[in-house]
Amino acid sequence: MNLKKAAALSLAALISSLSVAACGAAPTDSPASTTAADAGDAVTIAEDTTTVMQNDLPDDLRFDGETINIWYFTKNSDVSESFIDMAGEQSGDIVEDAIYNRNLKTEERLGVKLNFVDNGVGSSDTGTEIRKLIMAGSTDYDFYNVVQWNTAKYVTEGLFMNMMNAPYIDIEKPWWATEYMKEFTVGNTSLYFLCGDIDIDMIRCIGCMYFNKQLYANYFGDPDEQYQLVLDGKWTIDALYEKVAASYADLNGDNSPDVLDQYGLLLNNYNNCDIIFYGLGMRATGRDEEGMPVIVLNTERNAGAMEAMFHLIWENDGTRVGDPLPNTQDFNNGLSMYLMGFLYSSEFLRDMTQDYGIIPTVKLNEEQSQYYSVVHDIATLQCVPTTCTKLEAVSAVLEEMAYESYLSVTPSYYETALKTKYTRDNLSSQIIDLLHDTAMTDMAYIYQDAFSSVGYAGRNLIASKKSDLASWYAKKEKSALKNMQKLIDKYNEMG
């Protein structure tokens, strides 16, 4: 996901405003051969030029009023949400209206009727519910809007249409998350899930951190120094550890850390751990010379990073491990210096009276070449069932929806809602470009079962209060390699 010119200019302005140098040099322990896919192209902001990029759909392409039935899920726990239809009408909200107009333009452009069907299914159940429908041979729905973590695992059951060479869809166009989608693939001939600008959830789910600017000023001085640490490449796990420890305060005077105290860092022991794990440059999978997946978790570098992660979370009185909603509420109430979260967390901080800033999660050390921002696995995907009888029309609709989103929906959310409504200063809004450009994922994070959960190594070790990555992996290795080979074999069979 690259913002190309827009991001480059934005970051240049930010760096200039702080008078800092570019981020750190190339790492001595380069993860180049094991780096997971960059999600950086998951959403690309249309550049403001006099010439608007066009898609390649034929000008006379029409489908004579064909109805395209689209299954989508119900908003769940105020976090997971389908942004494919929203209210289905104009509401005055800039993002909702952009989605409404996107859908209307798609209908008019292709001569179709988009029938969005909310079946009342929560986001946690999208995979199991659509599996039942497709296996029963249902032709009620032409494509499905689903959640990554509970749907991708069914790929080997032959439920989804291969969209690699589907008519009209060009996954190399900037409105598709090209590199991100490649992490779903084995080889170069099969692609069963689509994502990108077609759903703003790809941006909402980028991992990040928040810091309380008032508390920072009280303890450390000018809050802009926090941004400077980031841009100097010095925002490391050691730097975070020190600030977390220094900003703990025993507010109730009982000489013991508890829920009534002020903390340096609030996080949970599952998806927030994914943010740190991948942010430290750890990887579960890579690709061999032929592009086939390999497991690369068990390295000396990863073992050391896991120890540092454990040290921060379980051996620092300034860190509190709790549930997401209470954590967000306590940060909102000024009871923590830092909050681990995702860009969607900002939606719950609009009433916060103290100013906050948005920054990436930490690197392992200054030698790490860049920051990494994992995309939460609740991100939404589009898939076409093997029972679909309208592949040509459905493919055209998906391409046109993604294209129209690239022109209007993504800019409405990214530039207007996210950078204006959900940020407190210009520096945070520009740091969002950095998060956007460093967004990524890992094949084992997508296909958990197929890799025996090695993509969840960080969260699993932290939840069990252990730090020995080598021992943990030794117990997983045999099944992980076996299951990965099954995935490869099945892909080859389907492809």
C-alpha positions, 0 to 999 in steps of 0.5 A: 500500500503506497501513497506514492506522491501524496505520502512522500510529500506528506512525510517530507513535510513532517520530517522538515517540520521537526528538523529530524533525519530519516529513519534508521539504516539498513538492519544488520540482521536483514529480514528481507528473505523472510519479510511478510507481504506489504499491505501497503497497497491495500488502499491507495489514495487517488492523487489530485491531478487533472487526469483521473485514472480510469479502469479498463471496463469497456465503455459499452459494458451493460448487464440489462438490469441484472441483480447482484446479490451481496451477502454481508455481516452485521456490525459486531462489538462496535469494532468489526463492521461491514462497510460495503453498504452501511445504511443503504441510503444517504445519511449526511455522514461523509463516509456513508454517503461516499459508500452510497454514491459508490454503489449508485454509480456502480449500478448506473455504470454497469446497468445492474441492481445491487441487492445488499443482504444483511442476514444478521450474522455477527462478524465472528461467524461469517466463515461458518455461515457462508460455508453452510450456504455454499456447501448446500449449493445455494445460489442466493448470493453472488459474492460475500463480504466476510471477515479474514480470520474466520473465513480464509481457513475454508479456502481448501474446501473448494468453496470459492471461485478462483479470481486470478483470471476473472474477467475485468478484474485487474489486481495490479491496479492501485485500487486492489491490495496486490501485495496483501492478496499475494499472501493468500496465494500458493504459487501464482495461479490461484486467488480466492479472496479480494481486498483493497479500496473496496472496503475501508476496513483495510485501513481501520485495522492497521495496528498502531499506538496512542500516547497521551500528550499531556502526560508526556509533557508532565513526565518527559517534556515537549510531546513533539519529541515523541514524534521525533523519536519515531522519525529518527528511527529511535522508537524501539522497545527499549525506549518504550520500556523506559517510558512505560516504567517512568510513567507508572503512578500508584494513585491509591497509595497501596504500593501495588499495581492495580486497576486504580493506578496510572499506567505507562501502557495498556494492552490486551494479551491477544490482538495487541500482542500481534501488533508488537510481535510483527512490529518488532520485525518478527515473521512466521513465514517467508517464501522460497526462491519459487515463491512457495511458503516456508516457516521462518519463525525459529531464528535467533533474532525472533527469540531475542525479540520475543524475550524483549516483548515478554520483558515489556509486558510481564516484567514492567510494573507500568504495563497493564494487561486488560480487556480492550474496552476498559483499556480504551476507557482508562486511556480516554480518562487519562490513566495511561501514557500509551495505548496499544490499538488499531486505527479504529481505536480512534473512533472511541477517543473522540470525547477524550478531553486530553490530547493524544497522538498516534504513532507506530508500534516500536521496532526491536532496535535502531538497526531495524530498517523500518516500522511494521504495522500489522493489519488486524485479522478482522479485516474484511475480504470479498469472495465469490462462491463456486455456485455463482452463475454470474461470474462476468457481471460479478467480476465487473461489479467488484472491479467497478466498486473497487475503482469508485472507492479508490476515487471517493470512498477511501479519500473520504475516510482517510483524508477527511474522517480519519485525519480530521475527525479522529486526530488531534494534531497535524503531526498525527495525521501525517504519521498515519501516512507512515502507518499506511505505508508500513502496513503488512501481514503474514501468510501464517497470520491469515491461515492459522490452522494451516500453520498450526497457529505459528502466526499467533506465536506472540499472543500465545506465548504472552497469554501463557506467560512464557517467552521461550520461542524455540521451545514453543516452536519445537512443539509446533514444528512437526504439525506446522510443517505437515499442515503447511504441506497440506495447504500447498498440496490442496492449492496445487490440486485446486489450481 
